[in-house]
Amino acid sequence: MGDDDRPDYVILSPCTTSKTIEMRTKNKLDLAKAEKELAKDHDVTANTSVFLSFSHKDKQFTLYSSGKIVIKEVDSKEGKPLLLEVFNLLKMRGCLIEN
């Protein structure tokens, strides 16, 4: 283990009226690997060099290589458990880049 004692992620609610919740992971995301892994059982709707969008449990998610994960059209109570599911899925499938 290194000197990095930051938590694995932080969940933010940027604006209560936007119905968007954001998770910032301490690791960067491998979008190419995420697309390959998520396409097995999710509807991947967009992939650019900057972000990857997909559906999970009828909600729209956007992943950024910086480690940001955004879920749209949810409130905090509904969104936080879904963000954790997606984070754990990405971690389990090897899509987080170790620092």
Secondary structure, 3 states (H helix, E strand, C coil): CCCCCCCCEEEEEEECCCCEEEEEECCEECHHHHHHHHCCCCEEEEECCCEEEEEECCEEEEEECCCEEEEECCCHHHHHHHHHHHHHHHHHCCCEECC
